[in-house]
Amino acid sequence: QVQLVESGGGLVQAGGSLRLSCAASGRTFSTYNMGWFRQAPGKEREFVAAIRWSDGTPYYADSVKGRFTISRDNAKNTVYLQMNSLNPEDTAIYYCAASKRWAVTPSAYDYWGQGTQVTVSS
């Protein structure tokens, strides 16, 4: 069982930065692939980034590549999402999730946090 709690969301101007954190409980956190997803009002939840548990390999959606960076600290049971050059299209609720599979689809993820709101003003 893994419990996830996101933090770090907020209101930022276009061009600004935020760093999201996802704190996990559970002794097996280090063996889960971790992902970040987001959901804007009226839209489906979409993949943002993932990081593989075995070697830390990251993977990004095209829409955030070069602007966002995912990282993890297994000693702290925490995964991060550094978001730079934010634009209004990045406004959404951001969720972290854990999966034993290496995947980009929400259905592949077993555990989810409650989400944190990110709002980017123009």
N, C-alpha and C positions, 0 to 999 in steps of 0.2 A: 504494500500500500504506500502510495506517495501523495502527500498533500502539498499544494503549491499556493504561494501567496505572492502576488505581484505588488510592486510599489514603484514610485518614481514618475507617474503620469502627472499631467498638469497642462497649463495653458502657456503657449510659447508663440512668439511671432515668427512669421515665415523667415527662413534662413537660420533660425536658431537650432539649438540642440537640447536633447534630453537623454538621460540614461535610465532605462527601466531595469529593475531587478526582480528576480523571481527566486524566492527562498523556498527550498524544498525540505520536507521532513521525510524521514525514512532512511534506513541504513543502506538501501540498495540504489540510492540516487545516482551514484556514479556509473551504474550499468544501464541507465536509460538515455536514449537519445532525447534531446530537448528541442522543442520548437517554439517559435513565436508566431502567433496568428493575430489578425485584426478583423474587426467587423464594424463597418460604418452603417449609419442608419439606412434601412431599406436595402442593404446589400448582404450578400452571403459572406460567411467567414472565409477569409483568404489567408493563404500561407504567406509568411514574411521571411522567416529564416529558421534554420535548424543547425544543430551542432551534434556531431556523432560522439557517442560516449567513448568509443575505443581509442580514437586518435585525435579527437578535437577538430575533425574536418568540418568546416562550415559550408552551408549552402544557402543561397539567397534567391528571393524572387527578383525578376528583372527590374521591377519597379523600385527596388531599394538598393540594388547592387551599386557599390561605390559610395553609398551614403550611410548605410547601417552596418554595424559590426556586432556579431554575436560572439559571446565568449562564456566560459564557465570556470568556476572555481570549485572543484570537487571537495576540497578540504572544508569549504564554507557551505557546501550544498546549495550553491547559488549559480544561476545563469543570468547573464546580462544582455541587454540590447542597447548599444550606443547608437543614437539616432542623430545624424547631422544633416545640415541643409534641409531642414524640414519645410514642407509646403502644405498648403491647406488640404490637398488630397490625401495627406497622411492622417488626417483627423479620423479617429476611430477609437473603439475600445480594444485594447491590446491584451491578449491572453497568452500565457505560457502553458505549455503542455508537455507531457512525458510519454514516450513510447518505446517499446522494445524493438519496434521496427524502424527502419530508416525510410521515412516517407514524408510527403508534402501534403497529403490529404488529411483533413481533420478527423475523418473516421478512423484513421490508423492510430490515433493517439488515445491512450487509456485514461490519463489523468489530466485535469484542467484546473487552472486557477480561476478566481472570480473575476479577473479582468481589472484593468486600470485605464482610465480615460485619458486620451491624448487629444488636445485641441490645438490646432495651429491656425492662428489668425493671419489674415492677409494685410 
